[in-house]
Amino acid sequence: MSTDPESKALKKFWNGDESKVQPDHVEKIRDILSAMYASHHPKDLKAVFSSLEQKKGSGEGVYSIQVNGNWRVTFQIEDDGAILVDYCDYHGKQIKAVK
């Protein structure tokens, strides 16, 4: 990832504090963040995570990977890798790309 995660929960998680993410999500989030750190292209992530999706409409350019149920890690891709990384309950959210 080119920058620190956007969400406070993921910032703490990235720095070793797992208290702000659901305990049953820890391993999956660790796997997702590790793969995002190592990859700079969505097709690489698609090979690892079949749940990788790109939003359409106003969210075009935002990718998500399912953690569990409605929970997703969302992000955008720039030349240096993933940016604006977030961990959220995706249900009913209006996700918009930041240009």
Sequence and secondary structure as in RCSB ss.txt:
>XXXX:A:sequence
MSTDPESKALKKFWNGDESKVQPDHVEKIRDILSAMYASHHPKDLKAVFSSLEQKKGSGEGVYSIQVNGNWRVTF
QIEDDGAILVDYCDYHGKQIKAVK
>XXXX:A:secstr
  S  SSHHHHHHHTT  TTS GGGHHHHHHHHHHHHH SSHHHHHHH TT EE  GGGTTEEEEEEETTEEEEE
EEETTEEEEEEEEE TT       
